[in-house]
């Protein structure tokens, strides 16, 4: 398995609150994101990533998020092997303390 960059939930929260335009992709299941996700994140379930490769920018650093960091780590390993610029949010949404909203409330 290849090594990829990691970022803490605290660092993501700080960057979001500072107004940085981050590329965030939440790979959790539908019911998990309905419980709350980072408002600027996009939702693509882990199992749907292979069919959405054309929607992902290979050059742009993208932070992948799941519940605890395991699934997003698997996604990062998969995408990095395909040449994508990936970062895994370690600890996942369990450790994220910033603002979240149910997916149904996001535009």
N, C-alpha and C positions, 0 to 999 in steps of 0.2 A: 504494500500500500504506500502511496506516495505521501510525502509531507506537504501540507498546505498551511497557509496563514490562518491564524486564529485571532479572535477579538472577544473581549469580555462583554457581558451584557451591560455592565456599568459604562464601558467606553462607548458602546452603541447608543445608550441612553443619553450620555453627555453630548455626543455628536448630533443626535436628533434634536435635542433641546437647544443646541447652538444654531440650529437652522441649516445644518449641512444637508446637501442633497445626496443622499445615499441610495444606492441600489440595494434594496432588501427584498429577499424572497423567502416567504414562509412556506415550508414544505410539509406542514402538518395536515392532518385530515380535516374534513369540513367541520365536524362537530368541535374539534379543538380550536379552530380559528373563530368559531362562533362564540366561544367563551372569552375571546379577546386576542387581538393581534396588534402589532405596532401599526398605527394608522397609515404611514407612508409605505408599508410593505405590500408587495404583490403576493397573491396566494397561488402557488402551483404545487399540488400534492406531489410527494416524493415519487410515487409510481407514474406520475404524468410527465416528469421531467424529460425523459427520452423523446417524447413526441412534441415537446415545446422548445427544442434546441434552437430552432430558427428565431425564437422570440428573445433569446438570451444574447447579450453582447459579449463576444469573446474577449474583447480588449478592456472593457469596463470592469473595475473591481466590484464584485457582487458579494454581499454578505448573505449567507444562508442560515435560516433559523428553523428550529423545531422545538419540541418540548424540553429536551434536556441536552441536546448537542450531539446525540448519537446518529439520528437519521440525517441531520444536516451534514454531519461529518462524512457519512457514506455518499451523499450527493456531491460534496466537495471533491472527494477522491475520484468519483466517476467523471465529473466535469473537468477536473484538472488533467486527467489522463487524456481528455479530448481537446486540451489546449485552452481552457477557460481560466480567467483570472478570478479565483474563488477565495472566500474567507469564511471560516466557520465561527458562528457565535457559540462559544463554549458555555455550558450551563443552560442554554436555551431559555425559553420563556419562563421556566420555573424560577430562574434567577433574575429575570428582567423586572425592574421596579418602576419603569417609566409608564407613561400613558398608554393604555390599550383600549381598543374598541371592538365590539363584535363585528365580524365581517359584514353582516347585514346592514350595519349603520355606516359603512364606508361607501364612497361613491364608486 
